[in-house]
Amino acid sequence: MKVCVGSPGRFTTFNLARELERHGHLHTVYTGFPPWKVDGVPRERVRSWPWLISTRMLASKWGFRWFERSWNRLATENFDNWMSHRLEPCDVFHCLSGFGIGTHQIAKERYSALTICDRGSAHILYQDEILAEEYARWGIEYNPIDRRLVERELQEYDLCDLIFVPSSFAYRSFVEKGVPEAKLVKIPYGVDLSLFRPLPKEDDVFRVIYVGAMSLRKGIPYLLDATAGRDVPKLEVWLIGGLDPEVKPFLARYEGRYRYFGIIPRSNLYKYYSQASVFVIASIEEGFGLVQAQAMACGLPVIATTNSGAENLFTDGVEGFIVPIRDPEAIRDRVLYLRKHRDVRDEMGRAALQRVRKLRGWESYGEQVLAAYRQVISVGR
């Protein structure tokens, strides 16, 4: 079985490519990254077209949101066009959602390949709706997802043989939007257990940590209210990640009650996780928060919302707590409970580390993906 993978950036598809290579099924990776950035894959298997995609990513990294939005559709369409003209014979074409409508058509028509739309978040219409609702709650102007990109992705949902999603939450969003369950495959993402590991905690400070984008989508106002609010007994709060402009007023409101580190290299994150007591994520919408698994691999209990993929990663009350979205009181209650009950916190941390190790990281993810391919190919489409 020969598999071609379309992945403009790193995302989770590079991890998939590495596992496909390990099993001897990877044919080619098409990416917007330079070949040497595709970890664990021989360079001869990588086709790179970095110009438009890299420009867009740099704009995002440096905060030029207006440029990123205007460039986004051009980069997406041109990447797909470039990939479709270079797609090599394959049995499976697996592409990150939104980037491959033209290439999926080529894969089907020319090679009769199994086509996979890999969606890391909720259904794009559900995502756009809940984000518009969230921005309205705070009186902040929302720039909706470009309708032309939405239409491209909806076409992929219809065209592709299967849609891969990483969590029950994402799965339910597709069913809610009328996508047949027969097209959906749920496989939770893995975590790099060699990169994320616990270190001894160097002090007795009870410390809350969050790692990820500082945005409304990630529920930052609720996180701050729950952990740094004026009615919260003093906690040490660490925030790590890129800062979106819309959350700056919220950070200003809680100035002095948290420590913001900015962006930390992924290879160093385990050092920060290991000095925390609990990981908290208040996301409004995301398919599967990989940072939860990273924190668990460093021995931390997790407090996460229902819309973060948490239910596919740990059991409520065992390795952490799962709370409703937009509920800072629920987060605050669990945080203060863990601060008061050191024995429970330590037991949850041990359970979290044991649970994530049993999941076997990306190795298990790759095996499940291959099994899904084989099942469909064996019965025919």
Residue pairs with C-beta under 8 A, 6 or more apart in sequence:
1 25
1 91
1 92
1 370
1 373
1 374
1 377
2 25
2 27
2 89
2 90
2 91
2 92
3 20
3 25
3 26
3 27
3 90
3 91
3 92
3 93
3 94
3 373
4 27
4 28
4 29
4 30
4 87
4 88
4 90
4 92
4 93
4 94
4 107
4 113
5 13
5 16
5 17
5 20
5 26
5 28
5 29
5 30
5 94
5 95
6 13
6 30
6 31
6 83
6 93
6 94
6 95
6 96
6 99
6 100
6 103
7 13
7 14
7 17
7 29
7 30
7 31
7 95
7 96
8 31
8 32
8 33
8 53
8 75
8 76
8 79
8 96
8 99
9 31
9 32
9 33
9 53
9 57
10 33
10 37
11 96
11 120
12 118
12 120
12 166
12 189
12 290
13 94
13 96
13 118
14 29
14 31
14 38
14 39
14 41
15 189
15 190
15 192
15 362
15 365
15 366
16 94
16 118
16 362
16 365
16 366
16 369
17 26
17 29
17 38
17 40
17 41
18 39
18 40
18 41
18 362
18 366
19 362
19 363
19 365
19 366
19 367
19 369
20 26
20 366
20 369
20 370
21 40
21 41
21 42
21 45
22 40
22 366
23 366
23 367
23 370
25 370
26 41
26 45
27 45
27 88
27 90
28 45
28 46
28 47
28 88
28 90
29 38
29 41
29 45
29 46
29 47
30 47
30 49
30 82
30 83
30 86
30 87
30 103
31 37
31 38
31 46
31 47
31 48
31 49
31 50
32 48
32 49
32 50
32 52
32 53
32 54
32 57
32 75
32 79
33 48
33 50
33 53
33 54
34 48
34 50
35 43
35 46
35 48
36 43
38 46
47 83
47 86
49 79
49 82
49 83
52 71
52 74
52 75
52 78
52 79
53 75
53 79
55 71
55 75
56 68
56 71
56 72
56 75
59 65
59 67
59 68
59 71
60 68
61 242
63 242
63 243
63 245
65 244
65 245
69 143
69 146
72 146
72 149
73 146
73 148
73 149
76 98
76 99
76 149
76 152
77 152
79 99
80 99
80 100
80 101
80 102
80 103
81 102
83 95
83 99
83 100
83 102
83 103
84 102
84 103
84 105
84 106
87 93
87 103
87 106
87 107
87 110
87 111
89 110
89 111
90 107
90 111
90 113
91 111
91 113
91 114
91 377
92 113
92 114
92 115
92 116
92 373
92 377
93 100
93 103
93 104
93 107
93 111
93 113
93 114
93 115
93 116
94 116
94 118
94 164
94 369
95 103
95 104
95 115
95 116
95 117
95 118
96 118
96 120
97 117
97 118
97 119
97 120
97 124
97 153
97 156
97 163
98 124
98 149
98 152
98 153
98 156
100 117
100 156
101 152
101 155
101 156
101 159
104 115
104 117
104 156
104 159
104 160
105 159
107 113
107 115
108 115
108 159
114 161
114 162
114 373
114 376
114 377
114 381
115 159
115 160
115 161
115 162
116 160
116 161
116 162
116 163
116 164
116 373
117 156
117 157
117 160
117 162
117 163
117 164
118 163
118 164
119 163
119 164
119 165
119 170
119 174
119 287
120 165
120 166
120 170
120 287
120 288
121 127
121 170
121 285
121 286
121 287
122 130
122 169
122 170
122 173
122 174
122 285
122 286
122 287
122 307
123 157
123 170
123 173
123 174
123 176
123 177
123 179
124 145
124 150
124 153
124 154
125 150
125 154
125 177
126 173
126 176
126 177
126 285
127 145
127 173
127 285
128 144
128 145
128 150
130 284
130 285
130 307
131 142
131 216
131 217
131 284
131 285
132 142
132 144
134 216
134 217
134 284
135 141
135 142
135 216
135 246
136 142
137 326
138 216
138 221
138 246
140 216
140 246
157 163
157 174
157 179
157 183
160 183
161 183
161 376
161 381
162 183
162 184
162 185
162 372
162 376
163 174
163 179
163 183
163 184
163 185
164 185
164 186
164 187
164 369
164 372
165 171
165 174
165 184
165 185
165 186
165 187
165 287
166 186
166 187
166 188
166 189
166 287
166 288
166 309
166 312
167 186
167 188
167 287
167 288
167 308
167 309
167 311
167 312
168 186
168 309
168 311
168 312
169 287
169 306
169 307
169 308
169 309
169 311
170 186
170 287
170 288
170 309
171 184
171 186
174 184
175 181
175 184
185 372
186 312
187 365
187 368
187 369
187 372
188 288
188 309
188 312
188 313
188 359
188 365
189 288
189 290
189 293
189 362
189 365
190 293
190 359
190 360
190 361
190 362
190 363
190 364
190 365
190 366
191 290
191 293
191 294
191 296
191 297
191 356
191 359
191 361
191 362
192 361
192 362
193 297
193 356
193 357
193 361
195 266
195 267
195 270
196 269
196 270
196 273
196 293
196 294
196 297
196 298
197 270
197 297
197 298
198 270
198 273
198 274
198 297
198 298
198 299
198 353
199 270
199 271
199 274
199 275
199 298
200 274
201 274
201 275
201 277
202 275
203 275
205 236
205 277
206 235
206 236
206 277
206 339
207 235
207 236
207 237
207 238
207 275
207 276
207 277
207 278
208 227
208 235
208 236
208 237
208 238
208 276
208 277
208 278
208 279
208 280
208 335
209 237
209 238
209 239
209 240
209 272
209 273
209 275
209 276
209 278
209 279
209 280
209 295
209 300
210 223
210 237
210 238
210 239
210 240
210 241
210 279
210 280
210 281
211 240
211 241
211 264
211 269
211 272
211 273
211 279
211 291
211 294
211 295
212 218
212 240
212 241
212 281
212 289
212 291
213 241
213 242
213 244
214 220
214 239
214 241
214 242
214 243
214 244
214 247
214 251
214 260
215 244
215 246
215 247
216 244
216 246
216 247
216 284
217 283
217 284
217 285
217 286
218 281
218 282
218 283
218 284
218 286
219 281
219 282
219 283
219 284
219 305
219 325
219 326
220 247
220 250
220 251
220 282
221 247
221 250
222 282
222 325
222 326
222 327
222 328
222 331
223 280
223 281
223 282
223 328
223 331
224 250
224 251
224 253
224 254
224 257
224 258
225 328
225 332
226 232
226 280
226 282
226 328
226 329
226 331
226 332
226 335
227 235
227 237
227 258
227 280
227 331
227 332
227 335
228 235
228 237
228 254
228 257
228 258
229 254
229 257
229 328
229 332
232 332
232 336
233 336
235 335
235 339
236 259
237 257
237 258
237 259
238 258
238 259
238 261
238 272
238 275
238 276
239 258
239 259
239 260
239 261
240 260
240 261
240 262
240 263
240 264
240 269
240 272
241 262
241 263
242 262
242 263
243 251
243 260
243 262
251 258
251 260
261 272
264 272
269 294
270 294
270 297
270 298
273 279
273 294
273 295
273 298
273 300
274 298
274 299
276 295
276 300
277 300
277 338
277 339
277 345
278 300
278 301
278 302
278 303
278 320
278 335
278 338
278 345
279 291
279 292
279 295
279 296
279 300
279 301
279 302
279 303
279 320
280 302
280 303
280 304
280 331
280 335
281 289
281 291
281 292
281 302
281 303
281 304
281 305
281 308
282 305
282 325
282 328
282 331
283 289
283 304
283 305
283 307
283 308
283 325
284 305
284 307
284 325
284 326
285 307
286 307
286 308
286 309
287 309
288 308
288 309
288 312
288 313
289 304
289 308
289 309
289 310
292 302
292 304
292 308
292 309
292 310
292 313
292 314
293 313
293 356
293 359
295 302
295 352
296 302
296 313
296 314
296 319
296 320
296 352
296 353
296 355
296 356
297 353
297 356
297 357
298 353
299 349
299 350
299 352
299 353
300 349
300 352
301 319
301 320
301 321
301 338
301 345
301 348
301 349
301 351
301 352
302 310
302 313
302 314
302 319
302 320
302 321
302 352
303 320
303 321
303 323
303 331
303 334
303 335
303 338
304 310
304 320
304 321
304 322
304 323
305 322
305 323
305 324
305 325
305 327
306 322
306 323
306 324
306 325
307 325
310 320
310 322
311 322
313 355
313 356
313 359
314 320
314 352
314 355
316 322
318 348
318 351
318 355
319 348
319 351
319 352
319 355
320 348
320 352
321 334
323 330
323 331
323 334
324 330
337 344
338 344
338 345
338 348
339 345
